[in-house]
């Protein structure tokens, strides 16, 4: 029964470690779980006594009363009062069962929801710690599916299903005991269908885990495709790819539909099979119990109670089977959630991180080798040294390795070989938080968060005053356009800053980085999408703002790097030349070739 089918078709034992790990999230709320369990047991006990009271009413009062009536005798004394008492007792037990169920749902819901809160919060915090390589491998939609859809599936198990199986086990045990007590021969006859029921459970449980695992996988692909389609909607419409994208989405959606239908088909067949086996048990009770009643070996009330208990006998079996199906879905989801939680950050902080109260800004690369995929090196033995306060420009064709140098400097990745030093200390000696406290970064893909313009500028320094926010915006030339916005600095920008132009978003990102007053400033293609007038404004601001800071600038337009103290020329992952603008132009090489090609293109465009 506990053997499960994986998607590959191979059997594997039920993963108890995953189950225990999942249930461990309820441990801090064991008081609530215990209270829920007690309330549930009281509710079930009260509910299970109902058929017994019915049997007592029939055999102690109704049957003697009917017999007396047939003989023309008066109804035995105390019949009506006895029936009233049993009726009140039945109603009182029903009320107690209702109250117990209410308390069980309340306490268990609290414990389960708190556990889900902790699980969702933990996976979010863990995602914040994971290195870039994890996000390089995992589509955003798949990650979203883990945090939303998979955790929602786990929620159903933690909030209701666990105590459901406890109630079912208690009910099953109680019913078996009371049936054996009332009439052991009829009870044993009723139990003859149990082997058929266990066989059905074993047969279907063999196939459930694989079905729900496929559901989890296919819905993750639906999320991934949907996220990609929404993010790239402008490109899709520009290239008229709507039909192609619709076909791709329909394909993954169809696979999810088929996976869900397979899982639901198992449930659709399983439950009627259990009911059919239950009907067989009822038929046995009617046949054998009826013979006992006719033979005078069984009272009518006991037979009625047995029929009621038989219905309740199969109810916990059905509930446990449904719980098992839910558990398979939850376990499939938990495996995927825990796979994310078990993902170790590739870039790790040292046990005793170095803290520098003040950073000068000296940067040195020593024979650095690096690649994003094993066996595919993209930086080949890079070495250079930058003095504090220097402005460094990185130039080269697309794919030359410029952004890789920036990624390593910000320690989004660690080099395969060699060292990167800040003020003479290996970057791996710092915690990531400490290292980036001294850096301001404006990436090529400018990202603004939902919130006001002021909140986005304060993102790196939440405690900055409004005067400091305005000063940073003025320094990069963003103040004028912000003032023209409907609510100025209090204007709300939506996700990714969609209400602002590309140039405006980059200016806000500049202000955000500069507000931190970093010792090392990184600009990754930060002026690539800004018009010439805006770029000139930024260059003017940077002459003052970069004074005394070490700055690394990547730019396609070589006109933006003329004032750099040092230019690093990259080509296919190699540092092929370095020097000032004038020095590099004075000698043949990649830089002069790039410069001549770029200005030739500019002249041709101007001529047109």
C-alpha positions as CSV (number, residue, x, y, z in Angstrom):
1,X,0.0,0.0,0.0
2,X,2.8,2.4,0.8
3,X,4.6,1.7,-2.5
4,X,4.2,4.6,-4.8
5,X,4.7,5.0,-8.6
6,X,7.0,7.7,-9.8
7,X,6.7,9.4,-13.1
8,X,9.4,7.1,-14.4
9,X,7.3,4.1,-13.5
10,X,9.7,2.9,-10.8
11,X,8.4,2.1,-7.3
12,X,9.8,3.9,-4.3
13,X,8.9,3.8,-0.6
14,X,6.8,6.5,0.9
15,X,9.1,9.4,1.8
16,X,8.5,9.6,5.6
17,X,11.3,12.1,6.0
18,X,9.5,14.6,3.8
19,X,6.2,13.9,5.7
20,X,8.0,14.4,9.1
21,X,9.6,17.6,7.8
22,X,6.3,18.9,6.6
23,X,4.5,18.1,9.9
24,X,7.4,19.7,11.9
25,X,6.1,23.1,10.9
26,X,3.2,22.4,13.2
27,X,5.5,21.8,16.2
28,X,5.5,25.4,17.5
29,X,1.7,25.2,17.7
30,X,1.4,21.7,19.3
31,X,-0.9,23.2,22.0
32,X,-3.4,24.2,19.4
33,X,-3.0,20.8,17.6
34,X,-3.6,19.0,20.9
35,X,-6.7,21.0,21.7
36,X,-8.0,20.4,18.2
37,X,-7.3,16.6,18.6
38,X,-9.2,16.5,21.9
39,X,-12.1,18.4,20.5
40,X,-12.2,16.1,17.5
41,X,-12.1,12.9,19.6
42,X,-15.0,14.3,21.8
43,X,-17.0,15.2,18.7
44,X,-16.4,11.7,17.1
45,X,-17.2,9.9,20.3
46,X,-20.5,11.8,20.7
47,X,-21.3,11.1,17.0
48,X,-20.6,7.4,17.3
49,X,-23.0,6.9,20.2
50,X,-26.0,7.9,18.1
51,X,-26.7,4.4,16.6
52,X,-26.3,2.8,20.0
53,X,-28.9,5.1,21.4
54,X,-31.2,4.3,18.5
55,X,-30.8,0.6,19.3
56,X,-31.6,1.2,22.9
57,X,-34.7,3.2,21.9
58,X,-36.0,0.3,19.7
59,X,-35.2,-2.7,21.9
60,X,-35.9,-1.2,25.3
61,X,-39.0,0.8,24.6
62,X,-40.4,0.6,21.0
63,X,-40.3,-3.2,20.6
64,X,-41.9,-4.0,24.1
65,X,-44.5,-1.3,23.4
66,X,-45.4,-2.8,20.0
67,X,-45.5,-6.3,21.5
68,X,-47.9,-5.1,24.3
69,X,-50.1,-3.4,21.8
70,X,-50.4,-6.5,19.7
71,X,-51.5,-8.5,22.8
72,X,-53.9,-5.8,23.8
73,X,-51.9,-4.9,26.9
74,X,-51.1,-1.4,28.1
75,X,-47.8,0.2,27.1
76,X,-45.2,-0.5,29.7
77,X,-44.7,2.3,32.2
78,X,-41.9,4.7,31.5
79,X,-41.8,4.1,27.7
80,X,-42.6,7.7,26.7
81,X,-40.3,9.2,29.4
82,X,-37.6,6.8,28.4
83,X,-37.9,7.8,24.7
84,X,-37.9,11.5,25.7
85,X,-34.8,11.0,27.7
86,X,-33.0,9.1,25.0
87,X,-34.1,11.8,22.5
88,X,-32.7,14.5,24.7
89,X,-29.5,12.5,25.1
90,X,-29.2,12.1,21.3
91,X,-29.8,15.8,20.8
92,X,-27.2,16.7,23.5
93,X,-24.6,14.4,21.9
94,X,-25.3,16.0,18.6
95,X,-24.8,19.5,20.1
96,X,-21.5,18.2,21.8
97,X,-20.4,16.8,18.4
98,X,-21.1,20.2,16.7
99,X,-19.2,22.1,19.4
100,X,-16.3,19.7,19.2
101,X,-16.1,20.0,15.4
102,X,-16.2,23.8,15.7
103,X,-13.3,23.9,18.2
104,X,-11.3,21.4,16.1
105,X,-11.7,23.4,12.9
106,X,-10.7,26.7,14.8
107,X,-7.7,25.3,16.6
108,X,-6.4,23.3,13.6
109,X,-7.0,26.1,11.1
110,X,-4.9,28.4,13.4
111,X,-2.1,26.0,13.7
112,X,-2.1,25.1,10.0
113,X,-2.3,28.7,8.8
114,X,0.5,29.7,11.1
115,X,2.6,26.8,9.8
116,X,1.9,27.8,6.2
117,X,2.8,31.4,7.0
118,X,6.1,30.2,8.4
119,X,6.8,27.9,5.4
120,X,5.9,30.6,2.8
121,X,8.0,33.2,4.8
122,X,10.9,30.8,5.0
123,X,10.9,30.1,1.3
124,X,10.7,33.8,0.5
125,X,13.6,34.6,2.8
126,X,15.6,31.7,1.3
127,X,15.0,32.9,-2.3
128,X,16.5,36.3,-1.2
129,X,19.7,34.4,-0.2
130,X,20.1,32.2,-3.3
131,X,22.8,33.1,-5.8
132,X,22.1,34.3,-9.3
133,X,23.0,30.9,-10.7
134,X,19.8,29.4,-9.2
135,X,17.7,32.0,-11.0
136,X,19.6,31.5,-14.2
137,X,18.4,27.8,-14.1
138,X,14.9,28.3,-12.9
139,X,12.2,30.1,-14.9
140,X,10.4,32.7,-12.8
141,X,7.0,31.1,-13.4
142,X,8.3,27.8,-11.9
143,X,9.5,29.6,-8.8
144,X,6.1,31.4,-8.6
145,X,4.4,28.0,-8.8
146,X,6.4,26.7,-5.8
147,X,5.5,29.7,-3.6
148,X,1.8,29.8,-4.6
149,X,0.3,26.7,-6.1
150,X,2.5,24.1,-4.3
151,X,2.2,25.8,-0.9
152,X,-1.6,26.1,-1.3
153,X,-1.7,22.3,-1.9
154,X,0.3,21.8,1.3
155,X,-2.0,24.1,3.2
156,X,-5.0,21.8,2.7
157,X,-3.2,19.0,4.3
158,X,-1.9,20.9,7.3
159,X,-5.1,22.6,8.1
160,X,-7.6,19.8,7.8
161,X,-6.4,16.4,6.4
162,X,-4.0,15.4,9.2
163,X,-6.8,15.5,11.9
164,X,-9.2,14.0,9.4
165,X,-7.2,10.8,9.4
166,X,-7.0,10.8,13.2
167,X,-10.8,11.2,13.4
168,X,-11.2,8.4,10.8
169,X,-8.8,6.0,12.7
170,X,-10.6,6.8,16.0
171,X,-14.1,6.3,14.4
172,X,-13.0,3.1,12.7
173,X,-11.6,1.7,16.0
174,X,-14.7,2.8,18.0
175,X,-17.1,1.2,15.5
176,X,-15.2,-2.1,15.3
177,X,-15.1,-2.3,19.1
178,X,-18.8,-1.5,19.6
179,X,-19.9,-3.8,16.8
180,X,-17.9,-6.7,18.3
181,X,-19.5,-5.8,21.7
182,X,-23.0,-5.7,20.4
183,X,-22.8,-9.0,18.3
184,X,-19.5,-10.5,17.5
185,X,-20.8,-12.9,14.9
186,X,-22.6,-10.2,12.8
187,X,-19.5,-8.0,13.2
188,X,-17.2,-10.7,11.8
189,X,-19.6,-11.2,8.9
190,X,-19.5,-7.5,8.2
191,X,-15.7,-7.5,8.2
192,X,-15.5,-10.1,5.4
193,X,-15.4,-7.3,2.8
194,X,-12.3,-5.7,4.3
195,X,-9.8,-7.6,2.1
196,X,-11.6,-6.3,-1.0
197,X,-11.4,-2.7,0.4
198,X,-7.7,-3.0,1.2
199,X,-7.0,-4.4,-2.2
200,X,-8.8,-1.4,-3.8
201,X,-6.9,1.0,-1.7
202,X,-3.6,-0.7,-2.6
203,X,-4.4,-0.8,-6.3
204,X,-5.3,2.9,-6.6
205,X,-2.6,4.2,-4.2
206,X,0.0,2.7,-6.5
207,X,-1.0,5.2,-9.1
208,X,-1.9,8.3,-7.2
209,X,1.6,9.8,-6.4
210,X,2.7,9.7,-10.1
211,X,-0.5,11.3,-11.2
212,X,-0.2,14.2,-8.7
213,X,3.5,14.6,-9.4
214,X,2.6,15.2,-13.1
215,X,0.0,17.7,-12.1
216,X,2.6,19.7,-10.1
217,X,5.1,19.6,-13.0
218,X,2.6,20.6,-15.6
219,X,1.1,23.5,-13.7
220,X,4.6,24.8,-13.0
221,X,5.2,24.9,-16.8
222,X,1.9,26.8,-17.2
223,X,3.0,29.4,-14.7
224,X,6.4,29.7,-16.5
225,X,4.9,30.1,-19.9
226,X,2.3,32.6,-18.6
227,X,5.0,34.7,-16.9
228,X,7.2,34.8,-19.9
229,X,4.3,35.7,-22.2
230,X,3.2,38.6,-20.0
231,X,6.8,39.9,-19.6
232,X,7.4,39.8,-23.3
233,X,4.0,41.1,-24.5
234,X,5.4,44.1,-26.3
235,X,7.9,41.9,-28.3
236,X,5.1,39.4,-29.0
237,X,2.8,42.1,-30.4
238,X,5.6,43.8,-32.3
239,X,6.6,40.6,-34.1
240,X,3.0,39.4,-34.5
241,X,3.7,36.2,-32.6
242,X,0.4,36.0,-30.8
243,X,-0.7,32.9,-32.7
244,X,2.5,31.1,-32.1
245,X,2.5,32.0,-28.4
246,X,-1.1,30.9,-28.1
247,X,-0.2,27.6,-29.6
248,X,2.7,27.1,-27.2
249,X,0.5,28.0,-24.2
250,X,-2.3,25.8,-25.4
251,X,0.2,22.9,-25.6
252,X,1.4,23.2,-22.0
253,X,-2.1,23.9,-20.8
254,X,-3.3,20.8,-22.6
255,X,-0.6,18.7,-20.8
256,X,-1.8,20.2,-17.5
257,X,-5.4,19.3,-18.4
258,X,-4.5,15.8,-19.3
259,X,-2.5,15.4,-16.0
260,X,-5.4,16.7,-13.9
261,X,-7.9,14.5,-15.8
262,X,-5.7,11.4,-15.1
263,X,-5.6,12.3,-11.4
264,X,-9.3,13.1,-11.2
265,X,-10.1,9.9,-13.1
266,X,-8.4,7.9,-10.4
267,X,-10.5,9.6,-7.8
268,X,-13.7,9.2,-9.9
269,X,-13.2,5.5,-10.1
270,X,-11.9,4.9,-6.6
271,X,-14.7,6.4,-4.6
272,X,-17.5,4.5,-6.3
273,X,-15.5,1.3,-5.9
274,X,-15.3,1.9,-2.1
275,X,-19.1,2.6,-2.1
276,X,-19.7,-0.6,-4.0
277,X,-17.7,-2.6,-1.5
278,X,-19.6,-0.9,1.3
279,X,-22.9,-1.9,-0.4
280,X,-21.7,-5.4,-0.4
281,X,-21.1,-5.2,3.4
282,X,-24.6,-3.8,3.9
283,X,-26.1,-6.6,1.9
284,X,-24.3,-9.1,4.1
285,X,-25.7,-7.5,7.3
286,X,-29.2,-7.5,5.9
287,X,-28.9,-11.1,4.9
288,X,-27.1,-12.6,7.9
289,X,-28.5,-10.1,10.4
290,X,-32.0,-10.8,9.1
291,X,-31.6,-14.5,9.6
292,X,-30.4,-13.9,13.2
293,X,-33.4,-11.7,13.9
294,X,-35.8,-14.3,12.5
295,X,-34.1,-17.0,14.5
296,X,-34.5,-14.9,17.7
297,X,-30.7,-14.6,18.1
298,X,-30.6,-10.8,17.5
299,X,-32.7,-7.9,18.4
300,X,-34.1,-5.6,15.8
301,X,-32.6,-2.5,17.4
302,X,-29.1,-4.1,17.2
303,X,-29.6,-4.8,13.5
304,X,-30.7,-1.2,12.8
305,X,-27.7,0.0,14.8
306,X,-25.4,-2.3,12.8
307,X,-26.8,-0.9,9.5
308,X,-26.1,2.6,10.7
309,X,-22.6,1.7,12.0
310,X,-21.9,-0.1,8.7
311,X,-22.5,3.1,6.8
312,X,-20.2,4.9,9.3
313,X,-17.8,2.0,9.1
314,X,-17.0,2.8,5.5
315,X,-17.1,6.5,5.9
316,X,-13.7,6.7,7.8
317,X,-12.3,4.3,5.2
318,X,-13.4,6.6,2.4
319,X,-12.0,9.6,4.3
320,X,-8.7,7.9,4.9
321,X,-8.5,7.1,1.2
322,X,-9.3,10.7,0.3
323,X,-6.7,11.9,2.8
324,X,-4.2,9.6,1.2
325,X,-4.9,11.1,-2.2
326,X,-4.6,14.6,-0.7
327,X,-1.4,13.6,1.0
328,X,0.0,12.4,-2.3
329,X,-0.7,15.8,-3.8
330,X,0.8,17.5,-0.8
331,X,3.8,15.3,-0.7
332,X,4.5,15.9,-4.4
333,X,4.2,19.7,-3.7
334,X,6.4,19.4,-0.6
335,X,9.1,17.6,-2.4
336,X,9.4,20.5,-4.8
337,X,9.1,23.2,-2.1
338,X,11.8,21.5,0.0
339,X,14.0,21.1,-3.1
340,X,14.1,25.0,-3.3
341,X,14.7,25.3,0.5
342,X,17.5,22.7,0.2
343,X,19.2,24.7,-2.6
344,X,22.4,26.0,-1.2
345,X,23.6,29.4,-2.2
346,X,26.6,29.1,-4.4
347,X,28.0,32.4,-3.1
348,X,28.4,31.9,0.7
349,X,29.3,34.3,3.5
350,X,32.4,33.3,5.6
351,X,31.9,32.2,9.2
352,X,33.8,35.2,10.5
353,X,33.2,37.9,7.9
354,X,35.4,40.9,7.7
355,X,34.0,44.3,8.5
356,X,35.6,47.5,7.3
357,X,34.2,50.7,8.9
358,X,35.6,52.7,6.0
359,X,36.5,51.5,2.4
360,X,38.9,53.4,0.2
361,X,37.9,51.7,-3.1
362,X,41.1,50.0,-4.3
363,X,40.1,47.1,-6.6
364,X,42.3,44.4,-8.1
365,X,41.6,41.3,-10.2
366,X,44.3,38.6,-9.9
367,X,44.3,36.0,-12.7
368,X,40.5,35.6,-12.5
369,X,38.8,32.8,-14.4
370,X,35.1,32.3,-14.5
371,X,32.2,30.8,-16.4
372,X,28.4,30.5,-16.0
373,X,28.3,26.8,-17.0
374,X,30.7,24.0,-16.1
375,X,33.3,23.7,-18.8
376,X,32.4,26.9,-20.5
377,X,34.8,29.6,-19.4
378,X,33.9,33.2,-20.2
379,X,36.7,35.1,-18.5
380,X,40.3,33.9,-19.1
381,X,42.9,35.0,-16.6
382,X,41.8,38.6,-16.1
383,X,44.2,40.8,-14.1
384,X,44.1,44.5,-13.5
385,X,44.4,47.0,-10.7
386,X,42.3,50.1,-10.0
387,X,43.3,52.8,-7.6
388,X,40.7,54.3,-5.2
389,X,38.8,57.2,-6.9
390,X,39.5,56.1,-10.4
391,X,36.8,56.0,-13.1
392,X,37.1,52.7,-15.1
393,X,35.4,52.0,-18.4
394,X,34.9,48.6,-19.8
395,X,34.4,48.4,-23.6
396,X,34.2,45.6,-26.1
397,X,31.7,43.8,-28.3
398,X,28.6,42.1,-26.9
399,X,29.7,38.9,-25.1
400,X,33.2,40.1,-24.6
401,X,32.9,39.6,-20.8
402,X,32.2,43.2,-19.5
403,X,29.1,42.3,-17.5
404,X,30.8,39.2,-16.1
405,X,33.5,41.4,-14.6
406,X,30.8,43.5,-13.0
407,X,28.9,40.5,-11.8
408,X,32.1,39.2,-10.1
409,X,32.9,42.6,-8.6
410,X,29.4,42.8,-7.0
411,X,29.9,39.1,-5.9
412,X,26.8,37.9,-7.6
413,X,29.1,35.0,-8.6
414,X,32.5,33.8,-7.3
415,X,35.4,33.2,-9.7
416,X,36.5,29.7,-10.5
417,X,40.1,30.7,-10.0
418,X,42.0,33.8,-8.9
419,X,41.0,36.5,-6.5
420,X,39.2,39.8,-6.5
421,X,40.4,42.3,-3.9
422,X,38.8,45.3,-2.3
423,X,41.3,47.4,-0.4
424,X,43.6,44.4,-0.4
425,X,41.0,41.9,1.0
426,X,39.5,39.0,-1.0
427,X,35.8,39.7,-1.6
428,X,35.1,36.3,-0.1
429,X,36.3,37.6,3.3
430,X,33.2,39.9,3.4
431,X,29.6,39.0,3.9
432,X,27.6,39.9,0.8
433,X,25.5,42.4,2.8
434,X,28.7,44.1,4.1
435,X,30.3,44.2,0.6
436,X,27.3,45.6,-1.1
437,X,26.9,48.2,1.7
438,X,29.8,50.0,0.1
439,X,28.6,49.7,-3.5
440,X,26.0,51.4,-5.6
441,X,24.8,49.5,-8.6
442,X,22.8,50.5,-11.7
443,X,22.2,47.5,-13.9
444,X,21.3,47.5,-17.6
445,X,17.8,46.2,-16.9
446,X,16.5,49.1,-14.7
447,X,14.0,47.7,-12.2
448,X,11.6,49.9,-10.2
449,X,9.3,48.5,-7.6
450,X,5.6,49.3,-7.0
451,X,5.5,52.4,-4.8
452,X,6.2,56.1,-5.0
453,X,9.1,57.7,-6.8
454,X,10.6,58.7,-3.4
455,X,10.3,55.2,-2.1
456,X,12.2,53.8,-5.1
457,X,15.0,56.4,-4.6
458,X,15.1,55.5,-0.9
459,X,15.3,51.8,-1.7
460,X,19.0,51.5,-0.7
461,X,18.6,53.9,2.3
462,X,15.1,53.6,3.7
463,X,15.9,56.2,6.5
464,X,17.0,58.9,4.1
465,X,15.3,62.3,4.6
466,X,13.2,63.9,1.8
467,X,15.9,66.6,1.5
468,X,18.5,63.9,0.7
469,X,16.2,62.2,-1.8
470,X,15.6,65.5,-3.6
471,X,19.4,66.2,-3.5
472,X,20.2,62.9,-5.1
473,X,17.6,63.4,-7.8
474,X,18.9,66.9,-8.5
475,X,22.4,65.6,-8.7
476,X,21.5,63.2,-11.6
477,X,19.1,65.6,-13.3
478,X,16.0,63.7,-12.4
479,X,14.4,66.4,-10.2
480,X,12.8,68.4,-13.0
481,X,10.8,65.5,-14.6
482,X,9.8,64.2,-11.2
483,X,8.4,67.6,-10.2
484,X,6.3,67.5,-13.4
485,X,4.7,64.2,-12.4
486,X,1.1,64.4,-11.1
487,X,2.1,64.0,-7.4
488,X,5.8,64.8,-7.8
489,X,7.9,62.5,-5.6
490,X,4.7,60.9,-4.2
491,X,3.6,59.7,-7.6
492,X,3.0,56.0,-7.6
493,X,4.8,54.0,-10.2
494,X,3.6,50.5,-11.0
495,X,5.5,47.3,-11.4
496,X,8.9,47.9,-13.2
497,X,8.0,51.6,-13.4
498,X,5.8,51.1,-16.4
499,X,4.4,54.7,-16.2
500,X,7.9,56.2,-16.7
501,X,10.0,56.3,-19.9
502,X,13.1,54.2,-20.1
503,X,15.3,57.3,-19.6
504,X,13.3,58.4,-16.6
505,X,13.5,55.0,-15.0
506,X,17.3,55.0,-15.4
507,X,17.6,58.5,-13.9
508,X,15.6,57.3,-10.8
509,X,17.9,54.3,-10.6
510,X,20.9,56.7,-10.7
511,X,19.5,58.7,-7.9
512,X,18.8,55.5,-5.9
513,X,22.4,54.3,-6.3
514,X,23.9,57.7,-5.5
515,X,21.8,58.3,-2.4
516,X,23.7,55.5,-0.8
517,X,27.0,57.5,-1.1
518,X,28.9,54.3,-2.2
519,X,32.6,54.0,-2.4
520,X,32.4,51.8,-5.4
521,X,29.8,52.7,-8.1
522,X,28.9,50.3,-10.9
523,X,27.1,51.4,-14.0
524,X,26.2,48.5,-16.3
525,X,25.1,49.9,-19.6
526,X,23.3,52.5,-17.5
527,X,23.3,55.1,-20.3
528,X,22.6,52.8,-23.2
529,X,18.9,53.8,-23.6
530,X,19.2,57.5,-22.7
531,X,19.0,60.2,-25.3
532,X,22.1,62.4,-26.0
533,X,20.8,65.4,-24.1
534,X,20.0,63.3,-21.0
535,X,23.4,61.6,-21.3
536,X,25.2,64.9,-21.3
537,X,23.2,66.0,-18.2
538,X,24.2,62.8,-16.5
539,X,27.9,63.1,-17.5
540,X,27.9,66.6,-16.1
541,X,26.5,65.4,-12.7
542,X,28.9,62.4,-12.6
543,X,32.0,64.6,-12.8
544,X,31.1,65.9,-9.3
545,X,29.4,62.9,-7.9
546,X,32.2,60.4,-8.9
547,X,34.9,62.5,-7.3
548,X,36.6,60.4,-4.6
549,X,34.7,57.2,-5.6
550,X,35.8,54.2,-7.6
551,X,33.5,53.8,-10.6
552,X,33.1,51.0,-13.1
553,X,31.2,52.0,-16.2
554,X,30.1,49.8,-19.1
555,X,28.9,51.7,-22.2
556,X,28.3,50.9,-25.8
557,X,28.9,54.5,-26.9
558,X,32.6,55.2,-26.6
559,X,31.9,59.0,-26.3
560,X,30.7,58.3,-22.7
561,X,34.1,56.9,-21.6
562,X,36.5,59.5,-22.9
563,X,37.0,61.0,-19.4
564,X,37.7,57.6,-17.8
565,X,41.0,57.3,-15.9
566,X,41.4,53.7,-17.2
567,X,39.7,51.9,-20.1
568,X,39.7,48.1,-20.1
569,X,39.3,46.6,-23.6
570,X,37.6,43.2,-23.5
571,X,37.5,40.6,-26.4
572,X,36.0,37.1,-26.1
573,X,36.7,36.9,-22.4
574,X,40.3,38.3,-22.6
575,X,41.6,41.6,-21.4
576,X,43.3,42.6,-24.6
577,X,44.3,46.2,-23.8
578,X,44.1,48.9,-21.2
579,X,44.9,52.6,-20.8
580,X,43.4,56.0,-21.2
581,X,41.4,57.1,-24.2
582,X,44.3,59.0,-25.8
583,X,46.8,56.2,-25.1
584,X,44.5,53.5,-26.7
585,X,43.8,55.7,-29.7
586,X,47.6,56.3,-30.2
587,X,48.3,52.6,-30.9
588,X,46.8,50.1,-33.1
589,X,44.4,47.7,-31.4
590,X,40.8,46.7,-30.6
591,X,39.9,50.0,-29.0
592,X,41.0,52.1,-32.0
593,X,39.2,49.7,-34.3
594,X,36.0,50.0,-32.2
595,X,36.4,53.8,-32.1
596,X,36.8,54.2,-35.8
597,X,34.0,51.8,-36.6
598,X,31.6,53.5,-34.2
599,X,32.3,57.0,-35.4
600,X,32.2,55.9,-39.0
601,X,28.7,54.6,-38.4
602,X,27.7,57.9,-36.6
603,X,29.0,59.9,-39.7
604,X,27.0,57.7,-42.1
605,X,23.8,58.2,-40.0
606,X,24.4,61.9,-39.8
607,X,24.9,62.0,-43.6
608,X,21.6,60.3,-44.1
